[in-house]
Structures are given as structure tokens and as C-alpha cells.
């Protein structure tokens, strides 16, 4: 991992990555929060522009692979503006339970308003850090996390927390940007990420720096096999991943025994 532990002063001397920068561990959450405060109101519009709408297909596949049914309980972690929560709430119905959770209050406000506008009053909204979930053991049938894990400071701790709150037999699905499987595609993707994304961010939101960070954070995220191994280490079984759009995005799925 990117942290550099120092046993004599673990809090003040550890560092982690914020994009391509190394920053003190205690500063990363605040810096990430500032990024998402900045982009929250235009987040969904930018997702459509950046992915040319393909993110909707990625998320639809994720929802299908949850296999959730009426009456079940689901945690949509780092759920932001609530697009997964909305689809999950329709699946579990009024007898089920969906919790939309995110560490960022600006993103949660957008998600809460969207869900209320759609009449999804049975969705609970909870501001929470993925590393310290405020839920009891064995609480959920399924946990989803779309495009959020790469922003977590201690990903291993978050995966262990998710494993804790899942019921036995419960599923975790992590949808995240990953490593393209083709070198030529990877080069084209890099060019697009570091030129077009900041340009669109500046044009649409007036903020190119946040989208430059997002591009960098994708490159610093563990690749498919590394994340699979991390999920196994956290106690998940039957871990597998599905590459989408040539590995630009991967969906990892694991089950709690």
C-alpha cells in the first residue's frame, strides 16, 4: 500500500496518496471532501459527459448482479447522488430497506433530494465513513459501492467493515475504474483522462483541478487482481470480477461466508 507507517508516531508521520501527491493520512479525507463539495451539483451531468452515458450501463449491470429481492436490506455505500439507491429501492420495495450512505454531505443532499422527488421515502440517508460504519454486525443482505472505494484512505479497513455489516451469505459489489486490458486502449484512455476530463470540468463546473484529481485517483487505485486479493484478505469468498469496456471499469463481487 502507499502508506508509510512509523511506529513511533503513526498518526502524524503516515502518508497516503491524494492523486499523484503524497499527503499526511489525516489530510486526505478533507481534501477528497473538498473535491466532492465542488462537483456535487454537476456530478451526474459530468458522469454522462465523461462516459458518454456508458456509466448507466455499468450501473445497470451492477444492479442486476446484486440479485436483491423484495424485502431485503441493502447498503449503497459512497452512494453519492443516489442513482444506485433509487434502482435498489425499486427492487426491494416498501417491505425492504435501502440505506444511502456517503461521507460527503454535499453529495448526500443531492441524493436525498433526488430520492424524495421520486417518492422513495423508505430510503434511509446516513452520512458515514466507509472505514467506520455505524451499523451493527450482520445488518445487510447486500452492499454496493460504485466509484467510491478509490477515494477511501484505508481501503483494507473499509473492506473489513463492509464484511462485518453484511449478513452471512451477503454480497459485496464494488464498481470501480480499473486497468484497461489492452495497452493501446490504455494509452488512449490516459490521453482522454488527462486532457478531456479537466477541460470538461473547467467548462461545465469551473473546476479543472477536481477532475484532474479524479483522473489521478483512478491511476492510483489497485488493479483488478490486486483488489480481488484485498477482498479475499478481508474475508470474502467466491471473489470474482467482470471487466467492462475493456477493463476501464471492473465490477468485483464477493460473498460473506
C-alpha positions in Angstrom: 0.0 0.0 0.0 1.0 3.6 -0.3 1.1 4.4 3.4 4.4 4.7 5.2 3.8 3.6 8.8 6.1 5.0 11.5 5.6 3.1 14.8 6.9 6.0 16.9 4.2 8.4 15.7 1.7 6.6 13.5 -0.8 9.4 13.0 1.4 12.3 12.2 4.0 10.6 10.1 1.9 8.3 7.9 1.3 9.4 4.3 -1.0 8.3 1.6 -1.8 9.3 -1.9 -4.1 12.1 -3.0 -4.0 11.7 -6.7 -0.3 11.8 -7.5 0.6 13.7 -4.4 1.7 12.3 -1.0 -0.2 13.8 1.8 -0.5 13.1 5.6 -3.1 10.5 6.2 -5.2 12.9 8.3 -5.5 15.3 5.4 -6.7 13.0 2.7 -10.4 12.8 3.8 -10.7 16.6 3.9 -9.1 17.0 0.5 -11.3 14.4 -1.0 -14.3 16.1 0.7 -13.4 19.4 -0.9 -13.3 17.8 -4.4 -16.8 16.4 -4.0 -18.2 19.6 -2.4 -17.1 21.3 -5.5 -18.5 18.8 -8.1 -21.7 17.6 -6.3 -24.3 19.8 -8.1 -23.0 18.8 -11.6 -21.8 15.3 -10.7 -24.4 13.4 -12.7 -24.1 15.7 -15.7 -20.4 15.2 -15.7 -20.7 11.4 -15.4 -22.9 11.5 -18.5 -20.4 13.6 -20.4 -17.3 11.8 -19.3 -18.5 8.3 -20.0 -20.8 9.3 -22.9 -23.6 7.8 -20.9 -22.0 4.4 -20.6 -21.9 4.7 -16.8 -25.6 4.0 -16.8 -25.0 0.6 -18.4 -22.2 -0.2 -15.9 -24.5 0.6 -13.0 -27.4 -1.4 -14.5 -25.2 -4.5 -14.7 -24.2 -3.9 -11.1 -27.8 -3.8 -10.0 -28.6 -7.0 -11.9 -25.7 -8.9 -10.3 -26.8 -7.9 -6.8 -29.7 -10.3 -7.1 -31.6 -8.4 -4.4 -35.2 -9.2 -3.9 -38.2 -7.7 -2.3 -37.9 -7.3 1.4 -34.1 -7.4 1.6 -31.8 -4.8 3.1 -29.1 -3.0 1.0 -26.4 -0.5 1.9 -25.4 1.7 -1.0 -22.0 2.9 0.3 -20.4 6.0 -1.1 -23.8 6.3 -2.9 -23.5 10.0 -3.5 -26.3 11.3 -5.7 -28.4 8.2 -5.2 -28.7 6.6 -8.7 -28.0 3.1 -7.4 -30.1 3.7 -4.3 -33.1 4.6 -6.5 -32.8 1.4 -8.6 -32.2 -0.7 -5.5 -35.2 0.8 -3.7 -37.5 -0.2 -6.5 -36.2 -3.8 -6.3 -36.5 -4.3 -2.5 -39.9 -2.5 -2.4 -41.6 -0.9 0.6 -41.0 -4.0 2.7 -37.3 -3.8 2.1 -34.7 -1.3 3.3 -32.1 0.7 1.4 -29.6 2.9 3.2 -27.9 5.6 1.0 -24.6 6.4 2.7 -21.8 8.8 1.8 -19.1 10.6 3.7 -19.8 13.8 1.8 -22.8 15.9 2.9 -23.0 17.8 -0.4 -23.3 14.6 -2.4 -25.8 13.2 0.1 -28.0 16.3 -0.2 -28.3 15.8 -3.9 -29.0 12.1 -3.4 -31.6 12.7 -0.7 -33.5 15.4 -2.8 -33.5 13.1 -5.9 -35.0 10.2 -3.9 -37.6 12.4 -2.3 -38.5 13.8 -5.7 -39.1 10.2 -6.9 -41.2 9.3 -3.9 -38.7 7.0 -2.3 -39.4 7.9 1.2 -38.4 4.5 2.6 -34.7 5.1 1.7 -32.7 6.0 4.8 -29.9 8.6 4.3 -26.8 8.3 6.6 -23.6 10.3 6.5 -20.8 7.8 7.3 -17.1 7.0 6.7 -16.7 3.6 4.9 -13.8 2.9 7.4 -16.1 3.3 10.4 -19.6 2.2 9.6 -22.3 3.0 12.2 -24.2 -0.2 11.6 -24.5 -3.5 13.6 -22.8 -6.7 12.6 -24.8 -8.8 10.1 -27.2 -6.0 9.1 -27.4 -6.1 5.3 -28.1 -8.7 2.5 -26.0 -6.7 0.1 -23.6 -3.7 0.0 -22.9 -1.8 -3.2 -20.0 0.7 -3.7 -19.8 2.4 -7.1 -16.8 4.7 -7.9 -16.1 5.3 -4.2 -13.5 2.9 -3.0 -10.6 4.6 -4.7 -11.2 7.7 -2.6 -11.1 5.8 0.8 -7.9 6.4 2.7 -7.6 2.8 4.1 -9.3 0.5 1.6 -8.5 -2.6 3.6 -10.2 -1.2 6.7 -13.2 -0.3 4.6 -13.5 -3.8 3.1 -13.3 -5.4 6.6 -16.0 -3.0 7.8 -18.2 -4.0 4.9 -17.6 -7.6 5.6 -18.6 -7.0 9.2 -22.0 -5.4 8.4 -23.0 -8.0 5.8 -25.2 -10.9 6.8 -23.7 -14.4 6.2 -24.3 -15.1 2.5 -24.5 -11.4 1.8 -22.8 -9.9 -1.3 -20.5 -7.0 -1.8 -20.3 -5.4 -5.3 -17.6 -2.9 -6.0 -17.9 -1.0 -9.3 -14.7 1.0 -9.9 -12.4 2.3 -12.6 -9.6 -0.2 -13.2 -6.8 -1.1 -15.6 -7.5 -1.4 -19.3 -6.7 -4.9 -20.6 -5.3 -3.6 -23.9 -2.2 -1.4 -24.0 -3.4 0.7 -26.9 -6.7 1.3 -25.2 -4.8 2.3 -22.1 -2.8 4.9 -23.9 -5.9 6.4 -25.5 -7.7 6.4 -22.1 -4.8 8.2 -20.4 -4.8 10.9 -23.1 -8.5 11.3 -22.7 -8.4 11.4 -18.9 -5.7 13.9 -18.6 -6.8 16.3 -21.3 -10.5 16.0 -22.0 -11.7 15.4 -18.4 -10.1 18.6 -16.9 -11.2 20.6 -19.9 -14.8 19.4 -19.4 -14.6 20.0 -15.7 -13.5 23.6 -16.3 -16.2 24.1 -18.9 -19.1 22.7 -17.0 -18.2 23.2 -13.3 -15.5 25.8 -13.5 -13.2 23.4 -11.7 -10.5 21.6 -13.7 -8.4 20.6 -10.6 -11.0 18.3 -9.2 -11.3 16.4 -12.4 -7.5 16.2 -12.7 -7.5 14.6 -9.2 -10.2 12.2 -10.2 -8.1 11.1 -13.2 -5.1 10.7 -11.0 -7.0 8.8 -8.3 -8.1 6.2 -10.9 -4.5 5.5 -11.8 -3.6 5.0 -8.1 -6.4 2.6 -7.5 -5.5 -1.1 -7.2 -5.8 -3.1 -10.5 -8.3 -6.0 -10.9 -6.2 -8.8 -9.4 -4.9 -6.6 -6.5 -8.4 -5.6 -5.5 -9.5 -9.2 -5.7 -6.7 -10.3 -3.4 -7.7 -7.4 -1.0 -11.3 -8.7 -0.8 -10.1 -12.2 -0.1 -7.8 -10.9 2.7 -10.9 -9.1 4.1 -12.7 -12.4 4.4 -14.8 -12.5 1.3 -15.2 -15.8 -0.6 -16.0 -16.7 -4.2 -14.4 -13.3 -5.3 -14.5 -12.7 -9.0 -14.5 -9.6 -11.2 -16.0 -8.7 -14.5 -14.2 -6.3 -16.9 -16.3 -3.8 -18.7 -15.4 -1.5 -21.6 -12.1 -3.2 -22.0 -11.2 -3.1 -18.3 -11.6 0.7 -18.0 -14.1 -0.3 -15.3 -14.3 -3.6 -13.3 -17.1 -4.9 -11.2 -15.8 -7.1 -8.2 -18.2 -9.4 -6.4 -17.6 -11.3 -3.2 -19.7 -13.2 -0.7 -19.5 -13.3 3.1 -19.5 -16.9 4.4 
